[in-house]
Amino acid sequence: MLKTRITDLLGIRYPIIKGGMAWCSGAKLASAVSAAGGLGLVGGGSMDPDLFRSQIRKAATLTDKPVGVNIPLTFKQSPDLVTVAKEEKVPVVFTSAGSPKRHTAMFKDNGAKVFHVASTPEQAVKCEKAGVDGVVIEGYEAGGHNGREELTTMVLTAHAAKLVSVPLLAAGGIATGRQLLAALALGAEGVQIGSRFAMTKESAAHQKFKEFCVAAQSDATLVVLKKKIPVRMMDNPFRERIIEAEARGASGDELLEILGEGRPRQGMFEGDLTEGVLEIGQVAGMLDDLPTCAEVIKKIVAEYERARRVLPPVSE
């Protein structure tokens, strides 16, 4: 019952893709999701080219299922990551930020399936015109960097589904089988899930960060830095410094100076809960455990089936 164009296109059992989250998405996490029937992505946004290549190769030794990559095109090392993905003949490439036109044709000529992340229905149309195989339509509930338009996943997915013919993956605020069912009802043909997989045993995130997130309440995240690079963060002392600076009218340049470099690594990978950036989605308030990826996917699929069966009948 979970067969869609996404499963056919990517050669996977379930239309569940793990997002390429920085500082969480190494070979261990990506391969675990793929082995469990979804599609895992090695996240290039926190890797230099050598590490990226080694993680792609390592993932291939951990599972015989397809494993893809995510490359944020505005990342300073993205040209080198693109070269690595091409040389390694990665079968599935997800790109984000930047223009979907930049590398889509090249990757497809190289034998890859290509998806691009969009935060508006209009961007989804541009992605389709650029020749992508599918679009990730990511709502404002998502962790990390967000669109300036503040469109929610429910509105965004339904609107984009009316405008494009390529398969859509709904993303942002999705962690359960009920939410998968809702995404399919809205017109998506699969989901991209980040935060739920970040909070698993296989995630490369620091244990302190994981425990902090699963203890979070529903109001623990907030989008800040809207003047420059909107990003959803967990509440901690560093985020309060950003909020205070924004409240007194700090310029975009001053905010970037306060942000500095390396804070996401410091928070999510090294476990500094005070001075690090802690990126996670709104759905963190729903998460209260640290299961394996296989357990996550099994639970999502089982809940999807239960929810599908108990939906009230539609009268004609």
Secondary structure by P-SEA (a helix, b strand, c coil): ccccaaaaaacccccbbbccccccccaaaaaaaaaacbbbbcccccccaaaaaaaaaaaaaacccbbbbbbcccccaaaaaaaaaaaacccbbbbccccccccaaaaaaabbbbbbbbccaaaaaaaaaaccccccccccccccccccccccaaaaaaaaaaccccbbbbbcccccaaaaaaaaaacccbbbbcccccccccccccaaaaaaaaacccccccccccccbbbbbcccaaaaaaaaaaaacccaaaaaaaaccccccccccccccccbbbbbccccccccccccaaaaaaaaaaaaaaaaaacccccc
